[in-house]
Amino acid sequence: MPISQLSVKAIRNLTELSLSPSPQINIIHGINGSGKSSLLEAIHMLGLCRSFRTNKLNHLIQSDQSLCTVFAQLDAMGSGVNQPVGVERSLQGDNRIRYAGNNIDITTLAELLPIQVINSETFQILDGSPAIRRQFIDWGVFHADASFIRLWRGFRRVLKQRNSLLKYGKIDHRIRAVWDKEFIGHAEQLNTLRESYIDLLKPEFDKILNDLLDGMKLDLSFSSGWDKKRGLDQVLNDNFERDLKQGYTSAGPQRADLRLKIDGHTAAERLSRGQKKVVVSALKLAQGFLFYKLNSRSCIYLIDDLPSELDQQHSRLFCNYLEKAASQCFITCVDKTVLSEYWSSETEVSFFNLHEGALSTP
């Protein structure tokens, strides 16, 4: 699914930049502030119409410009045929997305260009809130099952309505019964998709982690967000008075979590900082391998400052897995010397040197 041509205009310090990336490994190097992360950010915007660095998208647009654009030639389905895809973002917050000459929405764009990001924030998958881990799960479920986005949107709508009723304070039992039935129906379907995905992900993760951390065993499991032994209808009924006082629903898929344990203890509490980074890297690699198995095409990896996140031994092992994944990768670093040594002679590696937002001769 490689990007064969990429053009970026007016994103941070990237005034106007064009490049022809390798279908495999692309090393983007240069001093701090040269625009390396901004280039990854531009590719991320091309795939999701948002940044992995900020929620304030106007910060992406250069101060003297009214809009920014990212354009690429993309073989989205792995058919060997490239199609143009482009994203335009204005200061007014308007998005314009085009693919193969047609306007498309963000959901369709995300399906076309599945992107995995690995940067310093990614490691919050272990240390951060359950919401971060739900995002990780739902990325995979979105790309694994076409019904997910409809179920997810339906569940969010029902959850919002139920919470509004709880905040109101006085609920007719008949109205409550209607919305509880809707809530349970959406919740159980969504939970089934998430559980099934984690069941598929687990063997991929176990194998990769075993190789990266020399036999370390972690227990990866999914928590639905309610006590499955009692059933969601009983849980909602038992929690009703408390939920009424708090004004929100305390059980359901909105409380789901991904649990990682070692010897019965939470991995976040027992692992070193370096081990946590390797575990999260294994999770991201596992998602990429599973994506390929389910879709017969590869995702794109955006990896920001790999040498500072993993030591040399684990960086080498990690890069070996990237080669096996046959994914197109964009990896940033300050000094290309170390990363240059990690690839086999058969791997197509391209180097791009950035200086003050522009490509320069290495």
Beta strands, then each sheet from edge to edge (+ up, - down):
strand 1: 3-11
strand 2: 14-19
strand 3: 25-29
strand 4: 67-74
strand 5: 83-90
strand 6: 95-99
strand 7: 102-103
strand 8: 115-118
strand 9: 219-223
strand 10: 257-262
strand 11: 265-266
strand 12: 300-303
strand 13: 328-333
strand 14: 349-355
strand 15: 358-360
sheet 1: 2+ 1- 4+ 5- 6+ 7-
sheet 2: 8+ 12+ 13+ 3+ 14+ 15-
sheet 3: 9+ 10- 11+
end
